Each structure stands twice: as structure tokens, then as C-alpha cells.
Amino acid sequence: MNAPKLELYKFDSCPFCQRVMQLIDSLGLKVEMKDIMSSPEDLQKLVGDTGRRTVPCLYIAGKPMFESSDIMNWLKENSDNLEKSS
């Protein structure tokens, strides 16, 4: 099974984003970080796809998931099948 590509849309001063990023680090997962405050293109994609500026938003194989608790639960449940950071 191929691991899905993971992209986290976030900004660093968001406490909910920080919780998700800490879990990503502790699980050793490979996740592409997209900072909507430093990249207008990333913000435009998020709003264009979802109609929302809400972060954190984890794209799982191109499909957005909101809510930090939902994201964290999904990452924990699927961590064995996800690509690890090197």
C-alpha cells in the first residue's frame, strides 16, 4: 500500500496547529508543511479548495480534514501506514 501524501496547512502561532505539529514530530511522520501566513499561494489554495481559512487543515491524498482533534486521531490510527520522516 502506498502511503498517502500529507500536507498540513498551518501557521506557527496557532495553538491547535502546534499540538498537531508536536504529534507529527513525536510519531516521526513525513508531512509537508504549508504556512498560510508566509505563503499567499498556500492560503489561496486552502481558501480556493475549502472556502475556509481555518487551520490546522491536513490534506490526506488531496482531501482536506479540519479540526485538530480529528487530525490527531487520524494520524495516531494510521501512523503505521504513513511515510516516516528521514
PDB file as gemmi writes it, atoms N, CA and C in Angstrom:
CRYST1    1.000    1.000    1.000  90.00  90.00  90.00 P 1                      
ATOM      1  N   MET A   1       0.836  -1.191   0.000  1.00  0.00           N  
ATOM      2  CA  MET A   1       0.000   0.000   0.000  1.00  0.00           C  
ATOM      3  C   MET A   1       0.877   1.249   0.000  1.00  0.00           C  
ATOM      4  N   ASN A   2       0.551   2.171  -0.888  1.00  0.00           N  
ATOM      5  CA  ASN A   2       1.268   3.442  -0.912  1.00  0.00           C  
ATOM      6  C   ASN A   2       0.716   4.355   0.171  1.00  0.00           C  
ATOM      7  N   ALA A   3       1.612   4.990   0.901  1.00  0.00           N  
ATOM      8  CA  ALA A   3       1.183   5.936   1.921  1.00  0.00           C  
ATOM      9  C   ALA A   3       0.646   7.190   1.244  1.00  0.00           C  
ATOM     10  N   PRO A   4      -0.450   7.758   1.765  1.00  0.00           N  
ATOM     11  CA  PRO A   4      -0.988   8.981   1.166  1.00  0.00           C  
ATOM     12  C   PRO A   4      -0.058  10.165   1.419  1.00  0.00           C  
ATOM     13  N   LYS A   5      -0.049  11.103   0.483  1.00  0.00           N  
ATOM     14  CA  LYS A   5       0.718  12.328   0.674  1.00  0.00           C  
ATOM     15  C   LYS A   5      -0.002  13.180   1.717  1.00  0.00           C  
ATOM     16  N   LEU A   6       0.763  13.685   2.687  1.00  0.00           N  
ATOM     17  CA  LEU A   6       0.199  14.505   3.754  1.00  0.00           C  
ATOM     18  C   LEU A   6       0.744  15.924   3.662  1.00  0.00           C  
ATOM     19  N   GLU A   7      -0.167  16.902   3.725  1.00  0.00           N  
ATOM     20  CA  GLU A   7       0.204  18.315   3.742  1.00  0.00           C  
ATOM     21  C   GLU A   7      -0.581  18.979   4.868  1.00  0.00           C  
ATOM     22  N   LEU A   8       0.130  19.695   5.734  1.00  0.00           N  
ATOM     23  CA  LEU A   8      -0.522  20.391   6.839  1.00  0.00           C  
ATOM     24  C   LEU A   8      -0.516  21.888   6.564  1.00  0.00           C  
ATOM     25  N   TYR A   9      -1.697  22.455   6.421  1.00  0.00           N  
ATOM     26  CA  TYR A   9      -1.851  23.904   6.293  1.00  0.00           C  
ATOM     27  C   TYR A   9      -1.982  24.447   7.701  1.00  0.00           C  
ATOM     28  N   LYS A  10      -1.110  25.419   8.036  1.00  0.00           N  
ATOM     29  CA  LYS A  10      -0.997  25.867   9.422  1.00  0.00           C  
ATOM     30  C   LYS A  10      -0.397  27.260   9.471  1.00  0.00           C  
ATOM     31  N   PHE A  11      -0.371  27.841  10.667  1.00  0.00           N  
ATOM     32  CA  PHE A  11       0.529  28.954  10.958  1.00  0.00           C  
ATOM     33  C   PHE A  11       1.067  28.763  12.361  1.00  0.00           C  
ATOM     34  N   ASP A  12       2.294  29.227  12.567  1.00  0.00           N  
ATOM     35  CA  ASP A  12       3.056  28.840  13.753  1.00  0.00           C  
ATOM     36  C   ASP A  12       2.475  29.319  15.075  1.00  0.00           C  
ATOM     37  N   SER A  13       1.759  30.461  15.103  1.00  0.00           N  
ATOM     38  CA  SER A  13       1.246  30.956  16.380  1.00  0.00           C  
ATOM     39  C   SER A  13      -0.109  30.347  16.745  1.00  0.00           C  
ATOM     40  N   CYS A  14      -0.622  29.437  15.934  1.00  0.00           N  
ATOM     41  CA  CYS A  14      -1.893  28.768  16.217  1.00  0.00           C  
ATOM     42  C   CYS A  14      -1.655  27.618  17.200  1.00  0.00           C  
ATOM     43  N   PRO A  15      -2.271  27.669  18.398  1.00  0.00           N  
ATOM     44  CA  PRO A  15      -2.028  26.615  19.383  1.00  0.00           C  
ATOM     45  C   PRO A  15      -2.520  25.240  18.922  1.00  0.00           C  
ATOM     46  N   PHE A  16      -3.586  25.200  18.150  1.00  0.00           N  
ATOM     47  CA  PHE A  16      -4.092  23.921  17.647  1.00  0.00           C  
ATOM     48  C   PHE A  16      -3.130  23.329  16.623  1.00  0.00           C  
ATOM     49  N   CYS A  17      -2.528  24.204  15.811  1.00  0.00           N  
ATOM     50  CA  CYS A  17      -1.509  23.755  14.852  1.00  0.00           C  
ATOM     51  C   CYS A  17      -0.303  23.204  15.597  1.00  0.00           C  
ATOM     52  N   GLN A  18       0.090  23.871  16.686  1.00  0.00           N  
ATOM     53  CA  GLN A  18       1.240  23.425  17.466  1.00  0.00           C  
ATOM     54  C   GLN A  18       1.012  22.017  18.014  1.00  0.00           C  
ATOM     55  N   ARG A  19      -0.193  21.737  18.490  1.00  0.00           N  
ATOM     56  CA  ARG A  19      -0.498  20.397  19.019  1.00  0.00           C  
ATOM     57  C   ARG A  19      -0.354  19.347  17.928  1.00  0.00           C  
ATOM     58  N   VAL A  20      -0.876  19.652  16.732  1.00  0.00           N  
ATOM     59  CA  VAL A  20      -0.790  18.701  15.619  1.00  0.00           C  
ATOM     60  C   VAL A  20       0.670  18.506  15.207  1.00  0.00           C  
ATOM     61  N   MET A  21       1.436  19.602  15.127  1.00  0.00           N  
ATOM     62  CA  MET A  21       2.839  19.506  14.714  1.00  0.00           C  
ATOM     63  C   MET A  21       3.664  18.725  15.734  1.00  0.00           C  
ATOM     64  N   GLN A  22       3.365  18.877  17.018  1.00  0.00           N  
ATOM     65  CA  GLN A  22       4.073  18.107  18.041  1.00  0.00           C  
ATOM     66  C   GLN A  22       3.798  16.617  17.886  1.00  0.00           C  
ATOM     67  N   LEU A  23       2.560  16.267  17.572  1.00  0.00           N  
ATOM     68  CA  LEU A  23       2.231  14.854  17.359  1.00  0.00           C  
ATOM     69  C   LEU A  23       2.943  14.318  16.121  1.00  0.00           C  
ATOM     70  N   ILE A  24       2.963  15.101  15.059  1.00  0.00           N  
ATOM     71  CA  ILE A  24       3.657  14.690  13.828  1.00  0.00           C  
ATOM     72  C   ILE A  24       5.120  14.399  14.146  1.00  0.00           C  
ATOM     73  N   ASP A  25       5.743  15.285  14.920  1.00  0.00           N  
ATOM     74  CA  ASP A  25       7.144  15.096  15.309  1.00  0.00           C  
ATOM     75  C   ASP A  25       7.307  13.832  16.164  1.00  0.00           C  
ATOM     76  N   SER A  26       6.428  13.648  17.148  1.00  0.00           N  
ATOM     77  CA  SER A  26       6.588  12.501  18.050  1.00  0.00           C  
ATOM     78  C   SER A  26       6.351  11.176  17.323  1.00  0.00           C  
ATOM     79  N   LEU A  27       5.494  11.179  16.301  1.00  0.00           N  
ATOM     80  CA  LEU A  27       5.256   9.967  15.523  1.00  0.00           C  
ATOM     81  C   LEU A  27       6.290   9.788  14.404  1.00  0.00           C  
ATOM     82  N   GLY A  28       7.104  10.836  14.171  1.00  0.00           N  
ATOM     83  CA  GLY A  28       8.142  10.763  13.139  1.00  0.00           C  
ATOM     84  C   GLY A  28       7.587  10.692  11.727  1.00  0.00           C  
ATOM     85  N   LEU A  29       6.495  11.413  11.476  1.00  0.00           N  
ATOM     86  CA  LEU A  29       5.829  11.332  10.177  1.00  0.00           C  
ATOM     87  C   LEU A  29       6.362  12.369   9.192  1.00  0.00           C  
ATOM     88  N   LYS A  30       6.334  11.991   7.920  1.00  0.00           N  
ATOM     89  CA  LYS A  30       6.711  12.919   6.854  1.00  0.00           C  
ATOM     90  C   LYS A  30       5.448  13.669   6.425  1.00  0.00           C  
ATOM     91  N   VAL A  31       5.420  14.963   6.722  1.00  0.00           N  
ATOM     92  CA  VAL A  31       4.284  15.813   6.380  1.00  0.00           C  
ATOM     93  C   VAL A  31       4.840  17.106   5.802  1.00  0.00           C  
ATOM     94  N   GLU A  32       4.346  17.482   4.637  1.00  0.00           N  
ATOM     95  CA  GLU A  32       4.761  18.752   4.028  1.00  0.00           C  
ATOM     96  C   GLU A  32       4.013  19.876   4.730  1.00  0.00           C  
ATOM     97  N   MET A  33       4.761  20.864   5.233  1.00  0.00           N  
ATOM     98  CA  MET A  33       4.166  21.981   5.963  1.00  0.00           C  
ATOM     99  C   MET A  33       3.874  23.138   5.016  1.00  0.00           C  
ATOM    100  N   LYS A  34       2.678  23.691   5.134  1.00  0.00           N  
ATOM    101  CA  LYS A  34       2.228  24.813   4.310  1.00  0.00           C  
ATOM    102  C   LYS A  34       1.798  25.929   5.251  1.00  0.00           C  
ATOM    103  N   ASP A  35       2.615  26.982   5.346  1.00  0.00           N  
ATOM    104  CA  ASP A  35       2.328  28.084   6.262  1.00  0.00           C  
ATOM    105  C   ASP A  35       1.511  29.150   5.537  1.00  0.00           C  
ATOM    106  N   ILE A  36       0.237  29.309   5.939  1.00  0.00           N  
ATOM    107  CA  ILE A  36      -0.646  30.238   5.230  1.00  0.00           C  
ATOM    108  C   ILE A  36      -0.319  31.700   5.526  1.00  0.00           C  
ATOM    109  N   MET A  37       0.478  31.972   6.561  1.00  0.00           N  
ATOM    110  CA  MET A  37       0.852  33.354   6.867  1.00  0.00           C  
ATOM    111  C   MET A  37       2.060  33.808   6.047  1.00  0.00           C  
ATOM    112  N   SER A  38       2.942  32.883   5.693  1.00  0.00           N  
ATOM    113  CA  SER A  38       4.136  33.269   4.939  1.00  0.00           C  
ATOM    114  C   SER A  38       4.009  32.966   3.446  1.00  0.00           C  
ATOM    115  N   SER A  39       2.971  32.241   3.054  1.00  0.00           N  
ATOM    116  CA  SER A  39       2.806  31.881   1.647  1.00  0.00           C  
ATOM    117  C   SER A  39       1.402  32.220   1.165  1.00  0.00           C  
ATOM    118  N   PRO A  40       1.257  33.338   0.440  1.00  0.00           N  
ATOM    119  CA  PRO A  40      -0.063  33.684  -0.110  1.00  0.00           C  
ATOM    120  C   PRO A  40      -0.622  32.590  -1.023  1.00  0.00           C  
ATOM    121  N   GLU A  41       0.272  31.868  -1.703  1.00  0.00           N  
ATOM    122  CA  GLU A  41      -0.181  30.792  -2.588  1.00  0.00           C  
ATOM    123  C   GLU A  41      -0.843  29.670  -1.788  1.00  0.00           C  
ATOM    124  N   ASP A  42      -0.254  29.326  -0.639  1.00  0.00           N  
ATOM    125  CA  ASP A  42      -0.832  28.270   0.199  1.00  0.00           C  
ATOM    126  C   ASP A  42      -2.191  28.706   0.760  1.00  0.00           C  
ATOM    127  N   LEU A  43      -2.288  29.961   1.197  1.00  0.00           N  
ATOM    128  CA  LEU A  43      -3.564  30.475   1.694  1.00  0.00           C  
ATOM    129  C   LEU A  43      -4.609  30.451   0.578  1.00  0.00           C  
ATOM    130  N   GLN A  44      -4.228  30.872  -0.617  1.00  0.00           N  
ATOM    131  CA  GLN A  44      -5.146  30.903  -1.749  1.00  0.00           C  
ATOM    132  C   GLN A  44      -5.651  29.491  -2.086  1.00  0.00           C  
ATOM    133  N   LYS A  45      -4.758  28.502  -2.039  1.00  0.00           N  
ATOM    134  CA  LYS A  45      -5.171  27.121  -2.321  1.00  0.00           C  
ATOM    135  C   LYS A  45      -6.154  26.633  -1.274  1.00  0.00           C  
ATOM    136  N   LEU A  46      -5.854  26.878   0.004  1.00  0.00           N  
ATOM    137  CA  LEU A  46      -6.730  26.443   1.086  1.00  0.00           C  
ATOM    138  C   LEU A  46      -8.127  27.058   0.942  1.00  0.00           C  
ATOM    139  N   VAL A  47      -8.181  28.361   0.745  1.00  0.00           N  
ATOM    140  CA  VAL A  47      -9.469  29.049   0.608  1.00  0.00           C  
ATOM    141  C   VAL A  47     -10.180  28.611  -0.674  1.00  0.00           C  
ATOM    142  N   GLY A  48      -9.415  28.453  -1.752  1.00  0.00           N  
ATOM    143  CA  GLY A  48      -9.999  28.022  -3.022  1.00  0.00           C  
ATOM    144  C   GLY A  48     -10.605  26.632  -2.941  1.00  0.00           C  
ATOM    145  N   ASP A  49      -9.927  25.729  -2.237  1.00  0.00           N  
ATOM    146  CA  ASP A  49     -10.401  24.341  -2.112  1.00  0.00           C  
ATOM    147  C   ASP A  49     -11.571  24.209  -1.145  1.00  0.00           C  
ATOM    148  N   THR A  50     -11.496  24.938  -0.031  1.00  0.00           N  
ATOM    149  CA  THR A  50     -12.424  24.676   1.076  1.00  0.00           C  
ATOM    150  C   THR A  50     -13.364  25.832   1.383  1.00  0.00           C  
ATOM    151  N   GLY A  51     -13.048  27.032   0.889  1.00  0.00           N  
ATOM    152  CA  GLY A  51     -13.843  28.201   1.238  1.00  0.00           C  
ATOM    153  C   GLY A  51     -13.562  28.694   2.647  1.00  0.00           C  
ATOM    154  N   ARG A  52     -12.523  28.149   3.287  1.00  0.00           N  
ATOM    155  CA  ARG A  52     -12.199  28.493   4.673  1.00  0.00           C  
ATOM    156  C   ARG A  52     -10.719  28.843   4.807  1.00  0.00           C  
ATOM    157  N   ARG A  53     -10.433  29.671   5.832  1.00  0.00           N  
ATOM    158  CA  ARG A  53      -9.045  29.997   6.194  1.00  0.00           C  
ATOM    159  C   ARG A  53      -8.653  29.235   7.452  1.00  0.00           C  
ATOM    160  N   THR A  54      -9.464  28.308   7.866  1.00  0.00           N  
ATOM    161  CA  THR A  54      -9.295  27.598   9.139  1.00  0.00           C  
ATOM    162  C   THR A  54      -8.087  26.670   9.094  1.00  0.00           C  
ATOM    163  N   VAL A  55      -7.252  26.778  10.127  1.00  0.00           N  
ATOM    164  CA  VAL A  55      -6.135  25.863  10.300  1.00  0.00           C  
ATOM    165  C   VAL A  55      -6.216  25.301  11.719  1.00  0.00           C  
ATOM    166  N   PRO A  56      -5.665  24.138  11.976  1.00  0.00           N  
ATOM    167  CA  PRO A  56      -4.943  23.304  11.022  1.00  0.00           C  
ATOM    168  C   PRO A  56      -5.894  22.607  10.047  1.00  0.00           C  
ATOM    169  N   CYS A  57      -5.362  22.354   8.873  1.00  0.00           N  
ATOM    170  CA  CYS A  57      -6.074  21.572   7.872  1.00  0.00           C  
ATOM    171  C   CYS A  57      -5.072  20.588   7.289  1.00  0.00           C  
ATOM    172  N   LEU A  58      -5.338  19.310   7.467  1.00  0.00           N  
ATOM    173  CA  LEU A  58      -4.462  18.274   6.934  1.00  0.00           C  
ATOM    174  C   LEU A  58      -5.059  17.745   5.637  1.00  0.00           C  
ATOM    175  N   TYR A  59      -4.295  17.891   4.557  1.00  0.00           N  
ATOM    176  CA  TYR A  59      -4.695  17.274   3.291  1.00  0.00           C  
ATOM    177  C   TYR A  59      -4.145  15.854   3.288  1.00  0.00           C  
ATOM    178  N   ILE A  60      -5.048  14.903   3.101  1.00  0.00           N  
ATOM    179  CA  ILE A  60      -4.685  13.493   3.031  1.00  0.00           C  
ATOM    180  C   ILE A  60      -4.969  13.049   1.609  1.00  0.00           C  
ATOM    181  N   ALA A  61      -3.901  12.854   0.836  1.00  0.00           N  
ATOM    182  CA  ALA A  61      -4.049  12.497  -0.582  1.00  0.00           C  
ATOM    183  C   ALA A  61      -4.984  13.475  -1.286  1.00  0.00           C  
ATOM    184  N   GLY A  62      -4.814  14.760  -0.984  1.00  0.00           N  
ATOM    185  CA  GLY A  62      -5.572  15.802  -1.664  1.00  0.00           C  
ATOM    186  C   GLY A  62      -6.929  16.131  -1.077  1.00  0.00           C  
ATOM    187  N   LYS A  63      -7.335  15.422  -0.010  1.00  0.00           N  
ATOM    188  CA  LYS A  63      -8.634  15.688   0.612  1.00  0.00           C  
ATOM    189  C   LYS A  63      -8.424  16.365   1.960  1.00  0.00           C  
ATOM    190  N   PRO A  64      -9.063  17.534   2.188  1.00  0.00           N  
ATOM    191  CA  PRO A  64      -8.838  18.274   3.428  1.00  0.00           C  
ATOM    192  C   PRO A  64      -9.583  17.700   4.628  1.00  0.00           C  
ATOM    193  N   MET A  65      -8.913  17.745   5.785  1.00  0.00           N  
ATOM    194  CA  MET A  65      -9.530  17.383   7.063  1.00  0.00           C  
ATOM    195  C   MET A  65      -9.257  18.520   8.043  1.00  0.00           C  
ATOM    196  N   PHE A  66     -10.310  19.036   8.666  1.00  0.00           N  
ATOM    197  CA  PHE A  66     -10.182  20.096   9.657  1.00  0.00           C  
ATOM    198  C   PHE A  66     -10.322  19.511  11.058  1.00  0.00           C  
ATOM    199  N   GLU A  67     -10.160  20.370  12.060  1.00  0.00           N  
ATOM    200  CA  GLU A  67     -10.278  20.044  13.482  1.00  0.00           C  
ATOM    201  C   GLU A  67      -9.054  19.283  13.983  1.00  0.00           C  
ATOM    202  N   SER A  68      -8.309  19.940  14.864  1.00  0.00           N  
ATOM    203  CA  SER A  68      -7.059  19.354  15.358  1.00  0.00           C  
ATOM    204  C   SER A  68      -7.278  17.997  16.013  1.00  0.00           C  
ATOM    205  N   SER A  69      -8.370  17.823  16.767  1.00  0.00           N  
ATOM    206  CA  SER A  69      -8.590  16.530  17.434  1.00  0.00           C  
ATOM    207  C   SER A  69      -8.851  15.432  16.403  1.00  0.00           C  
ATOM    208  N   ASP A  70      -9.612  15.738  15.341  1.00  0.00           N  
ATOM    209  CA  ASP A  70      -9.858  14.751  14.283  1.00  0.00           C  
ATOM    210  C   ASP A  70      -8.559  14.402  13.559  1.00  0.00           C  
ATOM    211  N   ILE A  71      -7.755  15.425  13.277  1.00  0.00           N  
ATOM    212  CA  ILE A  71      -6.470  15.211  12.593  1.00  0.00           C  
ATOM    213  C   ILE A  71      -5.569  14.329  13.454  1.00  0.00           C  
ATOM    214  N   MET A  72      -5.467  14.657  14.747  1.00  0.00           N  
ATOM    215  CA  MET A  72      -4.591  13.902  15.634  1.00  0.00           C  
ATOM    216  C   MET A  72      -5.053  12.452  15.770  1.00  0.00           C  
ATOM    217  N   ASN A  73      -6.349  12.249  15.895  1.00  0.00           N  
ATOM    218  CA  ASN A  73      -6.866  10.877  15.981  1.00  0.00           C  
ATOM    219  C   ASN A  73      -6.554  10.103  14.708  1.00  0.00           C  
ATOM    220  N   TRP A  74      -6.751  10.738  13.552  1.00  0.00           N  
ATOM    221  CA  TRP A  74      -6.481  10.067  12.280  1.00  0.00           C  
ATOM    222  C   TRP A  74      -4.998   9.707  12.174  1.00  0.00           C  
ATOM    223  N   LEU A  75      -4.118  10.641  12.545  1.00  0.00           N  
ATOM    224  CA  LEU A  75      -2.675  10.376  12.470  1.00  0.00           C  
ATOM    225  C   LEU A  75      -2.282   9.210  13.376  1.00  0.00           C  
ATOM    226  N   LYS A  76      -2.816   9.178  14.592  1.00  0.00           N  
ATOM    227  CA  LYS A  76      -2.497   8.088  15.522  1.00  0.00           C  
ATOM    228  C   LYS A  76      -2.987   6.751  14.979  1.00  0.00           C  
ATOM    229  N   GLU A  77      -4.225   6.730  14.474  1.00  0.00           N  
ATOM    230  CA  GLU A  77      -4.814   5.483  13.980  1.00  0.00           C  
ATOM    231  C   GLU A  77      -4.106   4.947  12.736  1.00  0.00           C  
ATOM    232  N   ASN A  78      -3.533   5.863  11.943  1.00  0.00           N  
ATOM    233  CA  ASN A  78      -2.950   5.454  10.653  1.00  0.00           C  
ATOM    234  C   ASN A  78      -1.433   5.531  10.613  1.00  0.00           C  
ATOM    235  N   SER A  79      -0.789   5.865  11.730  1.00  0.00           N  
ATOM    236  CA  SER A  79       0.654   6.132  11.713  1.00  0.00           C  
ATOM    237  C   SER A  79       1.488   4.965  11.191  1.00  0.00           C  
ATOM    238  N   ASP A  80       1.050   3.732  11.428  1.00  0.00           N  
ATOM    239  CA  ASP A  80       1.809   2.577  10.948  1.00  0.00           C  
ATOM    240  C   ASP A  80       1.875   2.500   9.429  1.00  0.00           C  
ATOM    241  N   ASN A  81       0.895   3.099   8.769  1.00  0.00           N  
ATOM    242  CA  ASN A  81       0.820   3.045   7.301  1.00  0.00           C  
ATOM    243  C   ASN A  81       1.265   4.336   6.629  1.00  0.00           C  
ATOM    244  N   LEU A  82       1.831   5.266   7.411  1.00  0.00           N  
ATOM    245  CA  LEU A  82       2.230   6.559   6.854  1.00  0.00           C  
ATOM    246  C   LEU A  82       3.742   6.634   6.695  1.00  0.00           C  
ATOM    247  N   GLU A  83       4.165   7.457   5.747  1.00  0.00           N  
ATOM    248  CA  GLU A  83       5.598   7.621   5.483  1.00  0.00           C  
ATOM    249  C   GLU A  83       6.255   8.335   6.648  1.00  0.00           C  
ATOM    250  N   LYS A  84       7.401   7.832   7.043  1.00  0.00           N  
ATOM    251  CA  LYS A  84       8.153   8.410   8.154  1.00  0.00           C  
ATOM    252  C   LYS A  84       9.163   9.427   7.620  1.00  0.00           C  
ATOM    253  N   SER A  85       9.445  10.447   8.443  1.00  0.00           N  
ATOM    254  CA  SER A  85      10.461  11.419   8.050  1.00  0.00           C  
ATOM    255  C   SER A  85      11.836  10.775   8.158  1.00  0.00           C  
ATOM    256  N   SER A  86      12.749  11.255   7.326  1.00  0.00           N  
ATOM    257  CA  SER A  86      14.069  10.615   7.333  1.00  0.00           C  
ATOM    258  C   SER A  86      15.059  11.391   8.171  1.00  0.00           C  
TER     259      SER A  86                                                      
END                                                                             
